[in-house]
Amino acid sequence: MENSNEHKYQGFYPPLNSNKLNKNNILRKSILSVAILLALSPSAYADTAECKDNGTGVVLCDPDPATNKPWGVDNALSPTVDTSSPDGNTISTSGNTVTVYDTPGNGLDAVFGALHQDKSVDNNTVIIHKGTITDVYAGTSLKDATDNHLTINGTVVGDRAVGGYARGNVTGNTVTVNGGNLEINLAGGYATGGHATNNALTINGGTIKKEVVFGGAGLEDATGNTLTISGGTIESEFYGGYSYDGDATGNTVTINGNNGKPIFGTDTRLHGGYDGNTGSANDVKTGNTLNLHTTGLTVKNINNFENLHFYVQSDTQADETFLTLTDSANTDITGSKVGVGVEGSAKPLEVGEKVVLLKRTDSTGKLLTDSDSLPNTTTGMHGIAGTYEFEIKKQDEQTLIATATKAPAGGSGSGGSGSGGSALTIHDQTQSLLESGLAGLEFVNRGADLANNVAMYQLTQLSNNQGVSTFGAIRGGKYRTETGSHIDVKGVNLLLGVGSGSNNSAGQLYVGTYVEGGVGSYDSINTFDNNLEVRADGDTKYYGIGAMIKQHFNNHLYLQGGVRLGQSHTEYHSKDLQGATASSVDFNTKRAYAGANIGMGYTAVLNDKFSITPSAQLMYTYYSSADKIIEGSQFDFDRIHSVRSRLGAKVSYKINPQNDLYANVAWEREYQGNANGKTLGLNMPAPAMKGNTGIVEIGTHFNPSKNLKINLGATGNFGKRRGVGVNVSMKYDFD
C-alpha cells in the first residue's frame, strides 16, 4: 500500500558517518590497534561507566569525558575507549552497563553503551535517571546491533534515544520509558543501512514532546517490531515499523491503560508500517496489528494495520468508544481484519451489548471499509475461558461498532440467545485445565495401589508376636488414562512403614502405619473440532500418611482395609490456549486427598506348590476442590471422587521355602472420576476417568536372609488406563 502523506522525517536520523559523530567515511586501522582489539575480545570482560553526584552537588563521570572520547566525540560518556586506536572504539562491545544518575554542567553530547566500527555490539545496557543528553545509544556499530537495552526513568532533554543503532542490521533491541519529561525522539532499533527486526519500544509513563517514536526503523525491511504504550502523554507520531525503502510488515502497536489512559497529541497518528520512499509499492500493511486494551483514546488517524484488535476491559461500559479519530482525511481500513476480545477479569457480556470501536469526529472524511454496510460476524474470546459471537458493522459513515449477538454453538456451558441473557459460551479448551486435577488424582491413586497391594503383602510377612518390624515399597511407572482426550502420568511412588503381626483366636492379625510420597510429571493432549490442539504438562507430587490392617482367618479367608490422607501439588503449563495474553498459561494447585479401602479374599491351596487367591476390593479417594484466577478469570475446580472396584485372582508357585513366583490378573472399574468445574458462572467441559481397566502382574518373592524378604514385580495395564510399572518391596524383622 502506498503512503498517503509525504513523510517529513525521512532524513531525521543522520547516517553513522555523519559529522555530528565526527567520523570519516574511510576506516583507518593501524596494525597495533588490530592486534590489541583481537586480544581484548568482547567476551573477555564487560565494562561499566556512570555519571553521579559525588555527594557535594557536583556530578562527575567515570570514565572522564574530557579524556575518554568514543569515536572522537567530545563530552560523551561510554565504557573505556581503546586509546591506542585512532577510531575511538570501546574496548568491550558486549555486556557493558552504563548508568547516568544526572549529567554534569550543560549536559552530555552523547551516551553510548558500546560502539565499534568493525565489530557488532550486543547485550549492552544503558540506564538514564535524568539529565540533558543530546544522543543516547545502548549499542552503536557500523556492523550489527543486537539485544541492547536502554531504560529511561526520568527527565531527559535531548535529540534521540535508541536501543540499537547500526549501519547493518538491528535485532532484539529495546527502549523502556518509565517516566519523566522527555524532549527526545525514541526508537527501539534503528538501522541506517540494513534491516530492523524484533525491536521494541515500551512507554509506561512520562511526557514525550518530540516528533517521532519508532518500534523499529531501517533502510531496508522493518519486521516484527513492537511499540507498547501503557501510560503517559505523548505528542509524537507513532510507527510500529518504519522502512526507508523496503517492506514494513508484521509489526505491532499495543495501547494499554495499565498506568492510566495514554494521552496523545492533536497531530498523533498511529502507523502499523510506513515506507519513507513515498509512492513505492512496498508492503507496509501485511501482518501489522493494532491492539487496544483500553477505551477513551483519541488520535488524529490510523494507517496500515491489517489487524485491528479491541479488548473489552472489566471497567468498559456499554456503548463506550475505544478510539476517536479527529482527522479530516479519510480513515482507510479496507482489507483490515477486525477482532473483539474480552479480558478475563471482565463480566460476561449479554446479548445485544455493544461497544464503539472507531468513531470519527470530522465529517469531511469517511471511514472506508470493504463495503458500506460491512456485515461481518466474528468470534471473540473472553480471556481463555469462553467465546462470543460479535457482529461488526458501520453504524454510519463515521462509526464502527461491535455487538454481542448470541452464544456460539459448539462450546460447553452457554447463556441465552435472542434478546438478553449471557452471550458467552465456555470454550472447550478449558477441559485441559481440569485435566491437571485428574493427573494429580491419578498419581495419588497409584500410591493407593502401592499401599493396598504391594505394601500390604509385605505387612503380612511380618513375624507374629515378634514386636515391630519395618516394611517398604517403591514403584515406578508410566500410564496413559483416557479422559475424553488423554493424560500421560509418569513417576515414582514410595512408601515406608512399621507394623506388627500377632496371633488371635481367629487366625493372624497384621497392623501397620506408613508415610508415603510420590514425585512425577504428566502430559495431556486435547484435540478439538476446530483443529485446535492444546498440549499441557506439569509436575505433580504428593505426601501423606496411612494405616492398614489385615485379618487372616484359619479357614483361609481374609479381610483387609486401610485409610490414608495427605496433600497433592500439581503444576500446569501450556502455550496453546487461545486468548492467552502471556506466552504460557501457568498455575499450580494444592489439594488435599483422603482415601479408604476394604477388601476380602480366599487362598485355596491346590497342592504343595500351587495356590490361588481370588479377591475383591473397593477403593475410594477424595480429592479436594481448588480455586484459581487464570488469565484474569476465576476458575472453580470442584472436588473429585474416585470410586474403584477390583476383582482379581493371584496364582502362586512355590519354588522352594525361600522363593516363589506369582501371576496376578484383575479387572478394575472406575465408577466416577469426573473433574467438574465452573468459570464465569458456567460449567466447563468435564473430563472423566470412568471406565474399565485390565491389570496383569508377574513377579517373585524371595528371602535373601532370615530377617529380609523382597518382592520384585512388573505390572501391565490395558483398557481405560494403559501403561507399565515396576515395583520393589521389602520387609525386615529386627532380632
Secondary structure, DSSP 8 states (H G I E B T S, - for coil): ---SS--TTTTSS--TT-GGGT--SS----HHHHHHHHHS-TTT---EEEEEE-SSS-EEEES-TTT--GGG-SSEE-S-B-TTSTT--BS--BS-EEEES---TT-EEEEES-EESSS-EES-EEEE-SEEEEEEEEEEESS-EES-EEEE-S-EEEEEEEEEEESS-EES-EEEE-SSEEEEEEEEEEESSS-EES-EEEE-SSEE-SSEEEEEEESS-EES-EEEE-SSEE-SEEEEEEESSS-EES-EEEE--TTS--EE-TT-EEEEEEESSTT------TT-EEEE-SS-EEESEEE--SEEEEEE-TT--TT-EEEEE--SS-EE-TT-EEEEEE-TTS---BTT-EEEEEEE--TTS-EE-SSSS--EEEEEEETTTEEEEEEEEEEETTEEEEEEEE--TTSSSB---SSSSB--EE-GGGHHHHHHHHHHHHHHHHHHHIIIIIIHHHHTTS-BTS--EEEEEEEEEEEEEESSSEEEEEEEEEEEEEEEEEEETTEEEEEEEEEEEEEEEEEEEEE-TTS-EEEEEEEEEEEEEEEEEEEEETTSEEEEEEEEEEEEEEEEEES--TT-SSSSEEEEEEEEEEEEEEEEEE-EE-SSSEEEEEEEEEEEEEE--EEEEETTEEEEE--EEEEEEEEEEEEEEEEETTEEEEEEEEEEEES--B--EEETTEE----B--EEEEEEEEEEEE-SSSSEEEEEEEEEEEESEEEEEEEEEEEE---
